[in-house]
Amino acid sequence: MKIGIAAENRPGEKRVILRPEELRDLSGSHEILLEKGAGKGVGIGDEDYERVGVNVRGKKEIYSSDIVVRIKSPNEEELKLMRSGSTIFSMLHLPGRPELSALLKKYRINAIPMEQIRNPLGDRMIEALHDTGYLAMNKGFELWKKDPAGCAVKIMGYGVVAWGAMRAAARKFARVIVLNKKQIYEMEKHIPGTDILVNGLNWPMEKRGKVLLVKRAMLKLFKPGSLILDLISNPEGQSPIETMRPTTIDNISYVQDGIIHSSCWGWPGLDPEGITRRYSIQTAPILNDIAENGLENLPEYVKKVLIKHS
């Protein structure tokens, strides 16, 4: 199988999905191509990949591969470079992105969403969920620009992502309050006195764009300079916070009605080297299973998430 490892395309993004260490065995059985400079952001040179049998090529050749692997989803210009019947293997989050689903169908590109691959216990096999909350919370304190020990943090949600934020806040000696399922529908009561409000909810599709927990009118309940930190970067218009929109690493926050907002599409990118290592170790064995078996004979744990358009 011809495998193309693509560079990431979002502003400020430094990560790469696979390191040379994890590609050494795979390159002996399959043709591995790397987009030139893909590992530069985490200090991995093209020559490091070449030493383990990976061929460094330009973007067009990468996207002409049988399967293209990257962290974040490709844009339309990149999808146009892919061959009909080839496969994209990346974080796609298709249920909340109908426009991306339509493009994959239009160009007849098969998809293996990384975030959907799970082990027998139902846990994600490629993830940095705790890291997302931890890194985002620490960035939130930077944006708030005051002593975290004097900060009142209220967190909506208590899953793995929210737990990461709780740990980061507790280690800074902030006062942390976790809002339960009833309280998140009573935000008028809980916003006053909050310095940083954290959204860690995996908002159900049926509620996106229909149910708002924090409406724009509620921003006046915050003290000026307070922060709303969204750990789950929903596409614009799908967050339970009316005034929230996705941000990027290079432009991570904005101010709306005197309140700082931040919802980075790719929080783990704040630790590019650590998360590159994590994703590479998690992804390599799954990619090996895909390459060894092909789309027609995938192991069941991959087959169940495959979306075929060819």
VOPAGU-2260 file (C-alpha; in pm, 1 decimal, decimal comma):
REM VOPAGU-2260
SITE   aa  ch    i         X         Y         Z
SITE  MET   A    0       0,0       0,0       0,0
SITE  LYS   A    1     115,0     354,1     -76,1
SITE  ILE   A    2      78,6     565,0     238,8
SITE  GLY   A    3     106,7     944,9     236,1
SITE  ILE   A    4     179,1    1133,6     558,3
SITE  ALA   A    5      57,2    1489,4     508,0
SITE  ALA   A    6     166,7    1809,0     677,9
SITE  GLU   A    7     -94,4    1989,4     886,4
SITE  ASN   A    8    -258,7    2297,3     738,2
SITE  ARG   A    9    -392,7    2506,4    1026,8
SITE  PRO   A   10    -221,4    2831,7    1130,3
SITE  GLY   A   11      26,1    2778,1    1414,0
SITE  GLU   A   12      -0,4    2399,6    1398,3
SITE  LYS   A   13     336,8    2227,0    1448,0
SITE  ARG   A   14     243,6    1863,1    1501,5
SITE  VAL   A   15     287,7    1570,1    1266,6
SITE  ILE   A   16      84,7    1252,2    1293,7
SITE  LEU   A   17     370,1     996,9    1279,7
SITE  ARG   A   18     734,6    1000,1    1388,1
SITE  PRO   A   19    1020,0     803,7    1228,2
SITE  GLU   A   20    1039,3     572,8    1532,3
SITE  GLU   A   21     692,1     434,0    1468,1
SITE  LEU   A   22     735,9     415,0    1089,9
SITE  ARG   A   23    1050,7     200,5    1085,8
SITE  ASP   A   24     868,3    -134,6    1070,7
SITE  LEU   A   25     588,0     -14,7     843,4
SITE  SER   A   26     825,2     123,4     579,4
SITE  GLY   A   27     973,8    -222,0     526,3
SITE  SER   A   28     646,6    -357,2     386,8
SITE  HIS   A   29     479,9     -54,1     230,7
SITE  GLU   A   30     574,2     259,8      39,7
SITE  ILE   A   31     566,2     548,8     287,0
SITE  LEU   A   32     572,2     906,6     158,7
SITE  LEU   A   33     612,2    1214,3     378,2
SITE  GLU   A   34     518,7    1567,1     277,4
SITE  LYS   A   35     835,2    1775,2     277,6
SITE  GLY   A   36     889,0    1956,7     607,1
SITE  ALA   A   37     595,2    1789,2     784,4
SITE  GLY   A   38     797,0    1720,2    1100,6
SITE  LYS   A   39     986,4    2049,0    1114,2
SITE  GLY   A   40     758,5    2200,9    1379,2
SITE  VAL   A   41     850,7    1932,0    1632,0
SITE  GLY   A   42    1219,2    1920,8    1542,1
SITE  ILE   A   43    1206,4    1616,3    1313,8
SITE  GLY   A   44    1389,1    1670,4     985,5
SITE  ASP   A   45    1313,7    1508,8     651,6
SITE  GLU   A   46    1645,1    1325,4     679,7
SITE  ASP   A   47    1524,9    1157,9    1001,2
SITE  TYR   A   48    1239,5    1002,1     808,8
SITE  GLU   A   49    1459,6     906,6     515,7
SITE  ARG   A   50    1686,6     708,0     750,8
SITE  VAL   A   51    1397,4     470,1     825,1
SITE  GLY   A   52    1300,1     423,9     460,5
SITE  VAL   A   53    1041,9     700,3     420,6
SITE  ASN   A   54    1043,4     894,2      91,6
SITE  VAL   A   55    1006,6    1273,0     116,4
SITE  ARG   A   56     787,1    1419,0    -157,7
SITE  GLY   A   57     575,1    1722,1    -250,1
SITE  LYS   A   58     209,5    1774,3    -161,5
SITE  LYS   A   59      63,8    1644,8    -490,5
SITE  GLU   A   60     238,4    1310,2    -463,2
SITE  ILE   A   61     140,3    1272,7     -98,2
SITE  TYR   A   62    -227,3    1322,1    -177,2
SITE  SER   A   63    -214,4    1076,1    -468,0
SITE  SER   A   64    -143,6     792,1    -221,1
SITE  ASP   A   65    -380,5     503,9    -148,9
SITE  ILE   A   66    -430,4     637,5     202,9
SITE  VAL   A   67    -349,7     985,7     334,3
SITE  VAL   A   68    -279,7    1017,7     706,4
SITE  ARG   A   69    -281,6    1339,8     907,2
SITE  ILE   A   70    -418,7    1476,9    1235,0
SITE  LYS   A   71    -671,8    1735,9    1121,8
SITE  SER   A   72    -914,4    1705,7     832,8
SITE  PRO   A   73    -808,9    1820,0     484,8
SITE  ASN   A   74    -964,4    2117,9     309,6
SITE  GLU   A   75   -1131,8    2101,1     -30,7
SITE  GLU   A   76    -818,1    2192,9    -224,3
SITE  GLU   A   77    -638,8    1899,8     -64,5
SITE  LEU   A   78    -929,4    1663,6    -127,2
SITE  LYS   A   79    -917,2    1760,3    -495,0
SITE  LEU   A   80    -562,1    1623,6    -507,0
SITE  MET   A   81    -674,6    1280,9    -386,0
SITE  ARG   A   82    -764,8     998,2    -622,1
SITE  SER   A   83   -1122,3     877,5    -637,6
SITE  GLY   A   84   -1141,6     564,5    -424,7
SITE  SER   A   85    -849,5     655,7    -201,5
SITE  THR   A   86    -884,7     700,2     175,8
SITE  ILE   A   87    -833,6     977,8     429,0
SITE  PHE   A   88    -739,4     868,0     782,3
SITE  SER   A   89    -762,1    1163,6    1021,5
SITE  MET   A   90    -968,3    1338,7    1288,4
SITE  LEU   A   91   -1284,8    1418,9    1092,3
SITE  HIS   A   92   -1574,7    1470,1    1339,7
SITE  LEU   A   93   -1821,6    1424,1    1054,2
SITE  PRO   A   94   -2151,9    1424,8    1250,2
SITE  GLY   A   95   -2109,1    1797,4    1317,4
SITE  ARG   A   96   -1960,4    1882,3     977,4
SITE  PRO   A   97   -2208,7    1809,5     698,2
SITE  GLU   A   98   -2008,7    2019,0     451,4
SITE  LEU   A   99   -1705,1    1791,0     492,9
SITE  SER   A  100   -1922,0    1480,7     455,9
SITE  ALA   A  101   -2058,1    1624,4     130,7
SITE  LEU   A  102   -1707,2    1691,3      -3,2
SITE  LEU   A  103   -1591,2    1337,4      72,2
SITE  LYS   A  104   -1890,9    1203,1    -113,8
SITE  LYS   A  105   -1841,7    1448,1    -402,2
SITE  TYR   A  106   -1481,1    1343,7    -460,0
SITE  ARG   A  107   -1551,7     977,3    -375,6
SITE  ILE   A  108   -1298,5     967,9     -92,9
SITE  ASN   A  109   -1329,6     693,8     166,7
SITE  ALA   A  110   -1291,0     802,7     528,4
SITE  ILE   A  111   -1159,9     644,6     847,8
SITE  PRO   A  112   -1232,5     891,8    1130,8
SITE  MET   A  113    -957,7     850,6    1390,8
SITE  GLU   A  114   -1175,8     976,8    1672,6
SITE  GLN   A  115   -1430,5     698,9    1610,7
SITE  ILE   A  116   -1189,3     405,3    1647,0
SITE  ARG   A  117   -1247,9     234,7    1981,1
SITE  ASN   A  118   -1118,4     -62,8    2175,8
SITE  PRO   A  119   -1345,2    -341,8    2310,0
SITE  LEU   A  120   -1419,3    -133,2    2620,4
SITE  GLY   A  121   -1546,8     155,0    2407,0
SITE  ASP   A  122   -1251,6     384,7    2473,3
SITE  ARG   A  123   -1099,3     592,3    2196,1
SITE  MET   A  124    -773,1     444,4    2068,1
SITE  ILE   A  125    -632,2     769,2    1926,6
SITE  GLU   A  126    -692,7    1052,6    2169,4
SITE  ALA   A  127    -550,4    1327,6    2386,8
SITE  LEU   A  128    -865,1    1408,5    2581,9
SITE  HIS   A  129    -717,6    1468,8    2925,7
SITE  ASP   A  130    -435,2    1669,7    2767,9
SITE  THR   A  131    -693,4    1885,0    2588,7
SITE  GLY   A  132    -851,2    1996,7    2913,4
SITE  TYR   A  133    -520,6    2034,0    3096,7
SITE  LEU   A  134    -350,2    2241,0    2827,5
SITE  ALA   A  135    -657,6    2454,8    2763,4
SITE  MET   A  136    -704,4    2536,0    3132,1
SITE  ASN   A  137    -344,4    2648,4    3168,9
SITE  LYS   A  138    -380,0    2865,8    2858,2
SITE  GLY   A  139    -698,7    3004,8    3011,1
SITE  PHE   A  140    -509,2    3125,8    3316,1
SITE  GLU   A  141    -259,3    3297,0    3084,9
SITE  LEU   A  142    -541,3    3473,9    2903,1
SITE  TRP   A  143    -706,9    3575,9    3231,7
SITE  LYS   A  144    -373,9    3734,1    3338,0
SITE  LYS   A  145    -425,6    3717,2    3713,1
SITE  ASP   A  146    -313,5    3490,9    3997,0
SITE  PRO   A  147    -489,1    3153,7    3946,7
SITE  ALA   A  148    -504,1    3108,4    4324,5
SITE  GLY   A  149    -762,8    3387,6    4334,4
SITE  CYS   A  150    -967,9    3250,2    4044,6
SITE  ALA   A  151   -1319,2    3109,8    4068,2
SITE  VAL   A  152   -1345,3    2840,1    3798,3
SITE  LYS   A  153   -1678,6    2681,3    3713,9
SITE  ILE   A  154   -1678,3    2378,9    3484,9
SITE  MET   A  155   -1969,9    2245,5    3281,9
SITE  GLY   A  156   -1924,5    1872,3    3237,7
SITE  TYR   A  157   -1720,5    1604,6    3413,5
SITE  GLY   A  158   -1588,4    1374,8    3141,1
SITE  VAL   A  159   -1222,4    1308,4    3060,8
SITE  VAL   A  160   -1170,3    1646,9    2890,8
SITE  ALA   A  161   -1328,4    1834,6    3181,9
SITE  TRP   A  162   -1124,0    1624,9    3427,1
SITE  GLY   A  163    -806,2    1751,4    3262,4
SITE  ALA   A  164    -919,8    2109,3    3324,1
SITE  MET   A  165   -1009,8    2027,0    3685,8
SITE  ARG   A  166    -660,9    1889,3    3751,7
SITE  ALA   A  167    -488,8    2188,8    3594,8
SITE  ALA   A  168    -701,9    2433,4    3793,9
SITE  ALA   A  169    -655,3    2243,9    4120,8
SITE  ARG   A  170    -277,7    2240,9    4073,9
SITE  LYS   A  171    -288,6    2619,5    4045,6
SITE  PHE   A  172    -490,9    2634,9    4370,4
SITE  ALA   A  173    -792,4    2786,5    4194,8
SITE  ARG   A  174   -1137,8    2742,7    4348,8
SITE  VAL   A  175   -1309,9    2484,4    4130,2
SITE  ILE   A  176   -1683,5    2419,8    4110,9
SITE  VAL   A  177   -1822,5    2148,7    3881,6
SITE  LEU   A  178   -2176,2    2214,4    3758,6
SITE  ASN   A  179   -2409,2    1913,8    3737,5
SITE  LYS   A  180   -2663,9    1827,1    3467,3
SITE  LYS   A  181   -2935,2    2036,8    3630,5
SITE  GLN   A  182   -2717,6    2337,8    3704,6
SITE  ILE   A  183   -2600,1    2384,0    3344,4
SITE  TYR   A  184   -2958,8    2480,1    3256,5
SITE  GLU   A  185   -2959,4    2746,6    3529,2
SITE  MET   A  186   -2655,4    2948,2    3424,7
SITE  GLU   A  187   -2810,9    3280,2    3530,4
SITE  LYS   A  188   -2758,8    3155,8    3887,3
SITE  HIS   A  189   -2403,9    3031,8    3838,4
SITE  ILE   A  190   -2235,6    3293,0    3618,9
SITE  PRO   A  191   -2219,4    3569,0    3884,1
SITE  GLY   A  192   -1889,8    3543,5    4071,2
SITE  THR   A  193   -1730,5    3327,5    3801,5
SITE  ASP   A  194   -1388,7    3435,2    3674,2
SITE  ILE   A  195   -1342,4    3151,1    3423,9
SITE  LEU   A  196   -1633,7    2947,6    3290,1
SITE  VAL   A  197   -1522,4    2622,2    3127,4
SITE  ASN   A  198   -1733,5    2424,7    2882,3
SITE  GLY   A  199   -1635,5    2057,5    2883,6
SITE  LEU   A  200   -1966,4    1921,9    2753,5
SITE  ASN   A  201   -1982,7    1685,8    2457,8
SITE  TRP   A  202   -2291,8    1863,6    2329,1
SITE  PRO   A  203   -2543,0    1622,2    2168,0
SITE  MET   A  204   -2604,0    1668,8    1795,9
SITE  GLU   A  205   -2978,9    1706,9    1846,0
SITE  LYS   A  206   -2921,0    2010,0    2071,3
SITE  ARG   A  207   -2658,4    2185,8    1861,5
SITE  GLY   A  208   -2782,4    2518,7    1729,9
SITE  LYS   A  209   -3110,7    2470,1    1914,9
SITE  VAL   A  210   -3037,4    2472,9    2287,9
SITE  LEU   A  211   -2819,2    2748,5    2432,3
SITE  LEU   A  212   -2692,9    2732,2    2789,4
SITE  VAL   A  213   -2513,7    3066,6    2788,0
SITE  LYS   A  214   -2688,8    3332,6    2580,7
SITE  ARG   A  215   -2533,6    3660,1    2474,9
SITE  ALA   A  216   -2752,9    3853,8    2717,8
SITE  MET   A  217   -2594,8    3656,7    3003,2
SITE  LEU   A  218   -2248,9    3801,7    2935,6
SITE  LYS   A  219   -2348,0    4105,3    3143,8
SITE  LEU   A  220   -2359,1    3874,6    3446,2
SITE  PHE   A  221   -1980,3    3823,6    3425,5
SITE  LYS   A  222   -1730,0    4072,4    3561,4
SITE  PRO   A  223   -1546,5    4255,3    3279,2
SITE  GLY   A  224   -1232,2    4063,8    3186,9
SITE  SER   A  225   -1375,8    3725,0    3280,4
SITE  LEU   A  226   -1309,3    3432,9    3047,6
SITE  ILE   A  227   -1522,1    3168,4    2878,5
SITE  LEU   A  228   -1305,8    2870,9    2787,7
SITE  ASP   A  229   -1456,3    2611,5    2552,1
SITE  LEU   A  230   -1268,7    2280,6    2561,0
SITE  ILE   A  231   -1492,2    2122,3    2295,8
SITE  SER   A  232   -1446,3    2333,9    1985,2
SITE  ASN   A  233   -1779,7    2287,1    1809,5
SITE  PRO   A  234   -1822,5    2426,9    1457,5
SITE  GLU   A  235   -1959,2    2781,4    1462,5
SITE  GLY   A  236   -2324,8    2787,6    1557,5
SITE  GLN   A  237   -2313,7    2449,9    1735,3
SITE  SER   A  238   -2174,0    2545,2    2075,7
SITE  PRO   A  239   -2404,9    2567,7    2378,4
SITE  ILE   A  240   -2250,8    2913,2    2428,8
SITE  GLU   A  241   -2413,4    3157,1    2187,5
SITE  THR   A  242   -2115,4    3390,0    2146,3
SITE  MET   A  243   -1852,8    3116,0    2105,1
SITE  ARG   A  244   -1679,4    3043,0    1776,9
SITE  PRO   A  245   -1372,3    2829,0    1704,9
SITE  THR   A  246   -1031,1    2992,3    1737,0
SITE  THR   A  247    -683,0    2879,7    1629,5
SITE  ILE   A  248    -345,4    2847,4    1796,6
SITE  ASP   A  249    -214,5    3163,9    1629,6
SITE  ASN   A  250    -530,9    3362,5    1713,9
SITE  ILE   A  251    -653,9    3187,5    2022,2
SITE  SER   A  252    -897,5    3434,3    2177,1
SITE  TYR   A  253   -1128,2    3727,7    2111,9
SITE  VAL   A  254   -1332,6    3965,9    2326,9
SITE  GLN   A  255   -1710,5    3984,0    2305,3
SITE  ASP   A  256   -1898,5    4236,3    2519,8
SITE  GLY   A  257   -1597,8    4269,5    2750,3
SITE  ILE   A  258   -1564,4    3893,2    2805,5
SITE  ILE   A  259   -1266,2    3694,1    2673,0
SITE  HIS   A  260   -1363,3    3390,5    2463,2
SITE  SER   A  261   -1134,5    3104,0    2363,6
SITE  SER   A  262   -1220,5    2779,8    2184,6
SITE  CYS   A  263    -910,6    2651,9    2007,6
SITE  TRP   A  264    -972,9    2405,3    1726,2
SITE  GLY   A  265    -686,1    2181,5    1830,1
SITE  TRP   A  266    -601,3    2244,6    2196,7
SITE  PRO   A  267    -349,0    1955,1    2202,7
SITE  GLY   A  268    -138,4    2154,6    1955,6
SITE  LEU   A  269     -24,4    2364,5    2253,0
SITE  ASP   A  270     210,3    2073,4    2333,9
SITE  PRO   A  271     323,6    1978,7    1982,6
SITE  GLU   A  272     610,3    1746,0    2076,1
SITE  GLY   A  273     427,3    1560,7    2352,9
SITE  ILE   A  274     108,2    1511,2    2153,9
SITE  THR   A  275     297,0    1413,8    1837,8
SITE  ARG   A  276     462,6    1136,9    2038,2
SITE  ARG   A  277     129,6    1026,8    2186,4
SITE  TYR   A  278     -59,4    1023,1    1856,1
SITE  SER   A  279     224,6     850,8    1672,3
SITE  ILE   A  280     241,6     564,5    1923,3
SITE  GLN   A  281    -137,4     525,7    1913,2
SITE  THR   A  282    -176,0     556,6    1534,9
SITE  ALA   A  283     106,6     336,8    1401,8
SITE  PRO   A  284     -34,8      -6,7    1496,8
SITE  ILE   A  285    -378,3      85,4    1362,0
SITE  LEU   A  286    -227,0     210,3    1035,9
SITE  ASN   A  287     -31,8    -114,6    1014,2
SITE  ASP   A  288    -356,9    -313,6    1047,2
SITE  ILE   A  289    -514,8    -103,1     772,4
SITE  ALA   A  290    -214,5    -136,9     539,4
SITE  GLU   A  291    -173,8    -511,5     592,4
SITE  ASN   A  292    -538,5    -594,2     534,5
SITE  GLY   A  293    -660,5    -331,8     285,3
SITE  LEU   A  294   -1009,2    -177,9     287,1
SITE  GLU   A  295   -1177,7    -502,0     187,5
SITE  ASN   A  296   -1042,4    -705,8     480,8
SITE  LEU   A  297   -1012,5    -454,0     761,8
SITE  PRO   A  298   -1018,5    -575,0    1121,8
SITE  GLU   A  299   -1363,2    -528,5    1270,3
SITE  TYR   A  300   -1265,2    -239,8    1499,2
SITE  VAL   A  301   -1166,0     -31,9    1193,3
SITE  LYS   A  302   -1425,7    -167,1     953,8
SITE  LYS   A  303   -1711,7     -50,1    1174,4
SITE  VAL   A  304   -1608,0     317,2    1138,4
SITE  LEU   A  305   -1509,0     308,1     769,6
SITE  ILE   A  306   -1719,6     533,9     545,5
SITE  LYS   A  307   -1697,6     415,2     186,1
SITE  HIS   A  308   -1768,5     642,9    -108,3
SITE  SER   A  309   -1608,1     431,4    -382,8
